[in-house]
Amino acid sequence: MPSAVKRPSTRKKAAATKPENRSPSEIVADEILTRYSDLAPSVNRIMQSGLDEAGQLHAITLFQRSLSVPGDPMRSPLNAIEAGRTVAADPAQ
């Protein structure tokens, strides 16, 4: 006779990041992925580009805004990352 006791799954689930523990750039990235899951490679490229938080937030925000503007050059993650580097390099900001 089958047991009624449910065994725990052996598969590990990815731990969800609590909202209060996310950086502003992570929040924007999550918003993009919620709406456009197919853009994960582009979002990951921006988020793993090695920018500091200010540059990363600038890059991911430019990328997000570009999604509703046909032909916007910031739709390319490489262009958004380069724009993020200019913010990271500018001590006035």
CORNOR-V509968 format. One record per residue. RES is the residue in three letters. SS is DSSP state (2 for helix, 1 for strand, 0 for the rest). D_CENTER is the distance of its C-alpha to the mean C-alpha in Angstrom with 2 decimals. Layout:
[[RES,SS,D_CENTER] [RES,SS,D_CENTER]]
This chain:
[[MET,0,48.58] [PRO,0,44.74] [SER,0,43.30] [ALA,0,41.70] [VAL,0,39.52] [LYS,0,35.87] [ARG,0,34.51] [PRO,0,31.05] [SER,0,28.64] [THR,0,28.36] [ARG,0,24.82] [LYS,0,22.20] [LYS,0,19.45] [ALA,0,16.02] [ALA,0,16.15] [ALA,0,14.04] [THR,0,12.66] [LYS,0,14.89] [PRO,2,13.67] [GLU,2,15.81] [ASN,2,14.28] [ARG,0,10.70] [SER,0,10.15] [PRO,2,9.83] [SER,2,6.67] [GLU,2,5.20] [ILE,2,7.32] [VAL,2,6.37] [ALA,2,2.87] [ASP,2,5.59] [GLU,2,8.07] [ILE,2,7.21] [LEU,2,7.25] [THR,2,10.25] [ARG,2,11.97] [TYR,0,11.28] [SER,2,10.80] [ASP,2,12.35] [LEU,2,9.56] [ALA,2,7.75] [PRO,2,9.51] [SER,2,8.55] [VAL,2,4.75] [ASN,2,5.85] [ARG,2,8.48] [ILE,2,7.05] [MET,2,5.36] [GLN,0,8.73] [SER,0,10.90] [GLY,0,12.81] [LEU,0,12.53] [ASP,0,13.62] [GLU,2,11.82] [ALA,2,13.67] [GLY,2,12.87] [GLN,2,9.14] [LEU,2,9.29] [HIS,2,11.77] [ALA,2,10.08] [ILE,2,6.94] [THR,2,9.75] [LEU,2,12.09] [PHE,2,10.12] [GLN,2,9.82] [ARG,2,13.51] [SER,2,14.56] [LEU,0,14.00] [SER,0,17.18] [VAL,0,19.20] [PRO,0,20.96] [GLY,0,21.27] [ASP,0,18.88] [PRO,2,18.39] [MET,2,14.86] [ARG,2,13.94] [SER,0,14.21] [PRO,2,11.24] [LEU,2,14.18] [ASN,2,15.55] [ALA,2,12.50] [ILE,2,12.31] [GLU,2,16.06] [ALA,2,15.96] [GLY,2,13.71] [ARG,2,16.41] [THR,2,19.07] [VAL,2,17.74] [ALA,2,17.50] [ALA,2,21.00] [ASP,0,22.52] [PRO,0,24.10] [ALA,0,25.18] [GLN,0,21.77]]
